[in-house]
Amino acid sequence: MASLPSFAGAASAPDFAAHPVTRAEALARLHAFLPQAGAAYAARRNIVFGPGRHDAVSRLSAALRRRVLSEHEVVAAVHAAHGEGAEKFVAEVFWRTYFKGWLEARPQVWSDWRGDLHRLDLRLARDDAFAARHLGASRGETGIDCFDHWVGELEATGYLHNWARMQFASIWVFTLGLPWQLGARFFHDRLVDADPASNTLSWRWVAGLHTRGKAYLADAERIARMTSGRFAPRGLATQARIPDGPAAPAAQPVRSPLRVDRAAPCVVWLTCEDLSLELEPALADLDVRGVAVLGADGAGAVDRAALGDGMARAVARWHCPSRICASAEELAAFAAGEGARQVVTGFACVGPALEAVPEVNRALRREGLALAEHRRSWDERAWPHATKGFFSMKQRIPALLSAAGIG
Ligand SMILES: Cc1cc2nc3c(=O)[nH]c(=O)nc-3n(C[C@H](O)[C@H](O)[C@H](O)COP(=O)(O)OP(=O)(O)OC[C@H]3O[C@@H](n4cnc5c(N)ncnc54)[C@H](O)[C@@H]3O)c2cc1C
C-alpha cells in the first residue's frame, strides 16, 4: 500500500470518543446506538441530560456532516433494526437532507448571511453597547443559567443537544435581542458538526424567518422540565419579535456540475463534503490514479482527523499515491503528474466547499483537466422535495426509502 502523508495536529483534537469522525469509530457508535434508535429515541430525544450524558441521541452528526457515514447507511441500519419504529430518528436524518436541499436551491441565503456578518462586524466595531451585549452572550455572562451553561458546554465540547440548540438560539434572538446571524456564526465556529445548511437554516427557523412568521420561543418552565430541573432561567422573552429581513428567495434549480466520466483516469479530491466516496457503487469502476486533500493546514482538528481517516480508506481501496496539497496549483500538478484527465470530488454544497471550487477549476483548466462532482442518489432523489416546508419532504419519506432500497 502507498504510504500516507500525515496530518499535523490531528492528535490534539477534541473529544472524538464522544463525537467520532473516523469510520471505524462512527460505525461502532452506530451499532452501539441501534437498540435505542426506535421507541427509546422517540421518547427521550428531547430530554437534555447534560454534558457527558447525551446518550439518548446518536451523536453521529460530526460523522454524518462529513459523510464518514452516509445518510443512506445510517437510515438503512436503523430501519433494519426497528422498521416503522425508527420513524422519528429517520425523520431527523431527513431534516439534514431537507436543509441541504433547501439551501442548494437558494444559495443566496448563504451569501446574504456572509454579507450581513460583514455589516454586523462594522456595527460591533462602532457601537459599544451592542458589542458589550454580544461579548456578554459569547462569554456566557448573561445571568441566564441555562444559556451561560450552554456557552461553556459548547466551548468545552463543540456540541450541544438539539433541544438545547433551539433554546440557545431563541434566547440569543428574542431575550438578548442579538442578530441571528451572529449567533449562527458563534455556533458555526465551534460546533464539531458545523454545517452551512443545518446551522444557518436552523437559526433562521428559530428566528421565524424559515417558516415566515413562525418562530420558536424558549419557555422557562419547559426548560426546567426538559433539563430535569437543573435550570430555572429568569427573564426570558415572552414574545417573539421576528427580526426584519427579506423573504427567502424563490427556489432555483440546483447547480449541475460536470458529471464523472467513468472512462477517464482521475485523481479523487477528498473534502469534508463526502468522506466515503470509495464505497459509492456509482464510482466502483473508476480508474483512480491518486487521492488528494487540499488546504488541510487551514482545517480544524476535527476536519483534519476525518480527512486523515478518509484518505487512508481511499488509498486502501484504490491502491494509489496520495498527497496533501497546499494549493489548487499543487492539486492540479499532482493530478496531471499521475496521468489523470479529471479530478473527481463529492458534490460541493453551498458554503465553503462551493467557494473553493472556482480556484480549483482555474488551476485544473491550466493543466487541461476537468473537475467532476459526484452527487449521491440520496440527494438527487430528495432535494427536489426540499423547496417548501419540511412537511412536504416528510410525506415523501416512505417513497424515498423505498427508492433507496430501504424497507
Ligand atoms: C440553532 C441550531 C443549529 C444547528 N446547527 C447544526 C449544524 O451546524 N450541523 C448539524 O449537523 N446539525 C445542526 N443542528 C441540528 C441538530 O441540532 C444536530 O444535527 C443534532 O443535535 C446532532 O446531534 P445527534 O447526532 O446526536 O442527533 P440525533 O438526534 O441522533 O439525530 C441523528 C442525525 O439526524 C440529523 N439531525 C437531527 N436533528 C436535526 C435537525 N434539527 N436538523 C438537521 N439535522 C438533524 C443529524 O445529522 C444527526 O446526526 C442545529 C440545530 C439548531 C436548532
The ligand as an SDF file (V2000), in Angstrom:
LIG
                    3D

 53 58  0  0  0  0  0  0  0  0999 V2000
  -29.6880   26.5080   16.0540 C   0  0  0  0  0  0  0  0  0  0  0  0
  -29.3160   25.1320   15.5540 C   0  0  0  0  0  0  0  0  0  0  0  0
  -28.1300   24.9480   14.8800 C   0  0  0  0  0  0  0  0  0  0  0  0
  -27.7880   23.6830   14.3750 C   0  0  0  0  0  0  0  0  0  0  0  0
  -26.5920   23.5310   13.6980 N   0  0  0  0  0  0  0  0  0  0  0  0
  -26.2790   22.3200   13.1800 C   0  0  0  0  0  0  0  0  0  0  0  0
  -25.0650   22.1270   12.4670 C   0  0  0  0  0  0  0  0  0  0  0  0
  -24.2750   23.0540   12.2610 O   0  0  0  0  0  0  0  0  0  0  0  0
  -24.8010   20.8820   11.9930 N   0  0  0  0  0  0  0  0  0  0  0  0
  -25.6480   19.8190   12.1810 C   0  0  0  0  0  0  0  0  0  0  0  0
  -25.3510   18.7010   11.7380 O   0  0  0  0  0  0  0  0  0  0  0  0
  -26.8280   19.9910   12.8330 N   0  0  0  0  0  0  0  0  0  0  0  0
  -27.1500   21.1900   13.3380 C   0  0  0  0  0  0  0  0  0  0  0  0
  -28.3310   21.3460   14.0160 N   0  0  0  0  0  0  0  0  0  0  0  0
  -29.2720   20.2090   14.0610 C   0  0  0  0  0  0  0  0  0  0  0  0
  -29.1450   19.2820   15.2950 C   0  0  0  0  0  0  0  0  0  0  0  0
  -29.0870   20.0420   16.4630 O   0  0  0  0  0  0  0  0  0  0  0  0
  -27.9260   18.3700   15.2400 C   0  0  0  0  0  0  0  0  0  0  0  0
  -27.8460   17.7140   13.9990 O   0  0  0  0  0  0  0  0  0  0  0  0
  -28.0330   17.2840   16.3170 C   0  0  0  0  0  0  0  0  0  0  0  0
  -28.1480   17.8770   17.5810 O   0  0  0  0  0  0  0  0  0  0  0  0
  -26.8240   16.3950   16.2660 C   0  0  0  0  0  0  0  0  0  0  0  0
  -26.7910   15.5020   17.3520 O   0  0  0  0  0  0  0  0  0  0  0  0
  -27.0120   13.9510   17.1240 P   0  0  0  0  0  0  0  0  0  0  0  0
  -26.1240   13.4530   16.0440 O   0  0  0  0  0  0  0  0  0  0  0  0
  -26.8910   13.2890   18.4530 O   0  0  0  0  0  0  0  0  0  0  0  0
  -28.5200   13.9220   16.6370 O   0  0  0  0  0  0  0  0  0  0  0  0
  -29.6060   12.7360   16.5870 P   0  0  0  0  0  0  0  0  0  0  0  0
  -30.7790   13.1720   17.3830 O   0  0  0  0  0  0  0  0  0  0  0  0
  -29.0090   11.4400   16.9410 O   0  0  0  0  0  0  0  0  0  0  0  0
  -30.0550   12.7590   15.0590 O   0  0  0  0  0  0  0  0  0  0  0  0
  -29.4550   11.9230   14.0650 C   0  0  0  0  0  0  0  0  0  0  0  0
  -28.9630   12.7790   12.9220 C   0  0  0  0  0  0  0  0  0  0  0  0
  -30.0410   13.4580   12.2960 O   0  0  0  0  0  0  0  0  0  0  0  0
  -29.6340   14.7630   11.8710 C   0  0  0  0  0  0  0  0  0  0  0  0
  -30.4270   15.7480   12.6070 N   0  0  0  0  0  0  0  0  0  0  0  0
  -31.0070   15.5960   13.8180 C   0  0  0  0  0  0  0  0  0  0  0  0
  -31.7280   16.6980   14.1490 N   0  0  0  0  0  0  0  0  0  0  0  0
  -31.5710   17.5600   13.1290 C   0  0  0  0  0  0  0  0  0  0  0  0
  -32.0510   18.8820   12.8690 C   0  0  0  0  0  0  0  0  0  0  0  0
  -32.8820   19.5150   13.7140 N   0  0  0  0  0  0  0  0  0  0  0  0
  -31.6870   19.4890   11.7260 N   0  0  0  0  0  0  0  0  0  0  0  0
  -30.8740   18.8580   10.8330 C   0  0  0  0  0  0  0  0  0  0  0  0
  -30.3960   17.6070   11.0220 N   0  0  0  0  0  0  0  0  0  0  0  0
  -30.7390   16.9730   12.1480 C   0  0  0  0  0  0  0  0  0  0  0  0
  -28.1570   14.8850   12.2170 C   0  0  0  0  0  0  0  0  0  0  0  0
  -27.3750   14.5470   11.0960 O   0  0  0  0  0  0  0  0  0  0  0  0
  -27.9930   13.8730   13.3440 C   0  0  0  0  0  0  0  0  0  0  0  0
  -26.6810   13.3780   13.4660 O   0  0  0  0  0  0  0  0  0  0  0  0
  -28.6880   22.6000   14.5480 C   0  0  0  0  0  0  0  0  0  0  0  0
  -29.9000   22.8060   15.2280 C   0  0  0  0  0  0  0  0  0  0  0  0
  -30.2000   24.0560   15.7300 C   0  0  0  0  0  0  0  0  0  0  0  0
  -31.5010   24.2360   16.4670 C   0  0  0  0  0  0  0  0  0  0  0  0
  1  2  1  0
  2  3  1  0
  2 52  2  0
  3  4  2  0
  4  5  1  0
  4 50  1  0
  5  6  2  0
  6  7  1  0
  6 13  1  0
  7  8  2  0
  7  9  1  0
  9 10  1  0
 10 11  2  0
 10 12  1  0
 12 13  2  0
 13 14  1  0
 14 15  1  0
 14 50  1  0
 15 16  1  0
 16 17  1  0
 16 18  1  0
 18 19  1  0
 18 20  1  0
 20 21  1  0
 20 22  1  0
 22 23  1  0
 23 24  1  0
 24 25  2  0
 24 26  1  0
 24 27  1  0
 27 28  1  0
 28 29  2  0
 28 30  1  0
 28 31  1  0
 31 32  1  0
 32 33  1  0
 33 34  1  0
 33 48  1  0
 34 35  1  0
 35 36  1  0
 35 46  1  0
 36 37  1  0
 36 45  1  0
 37 38  2  0
 38 39  1  0
 39 40  1  0
 39 45  2  0
 40 41  1  0
 40 42  2  0
 42 43  1  0
 43 44  2  0
 44 45  1  0
 46 47  1  0
 46 48  1  0
 48 49  1  0
 50 51  2  0
 51 52  1  0
 52 53  1  0
M  END
$$$$
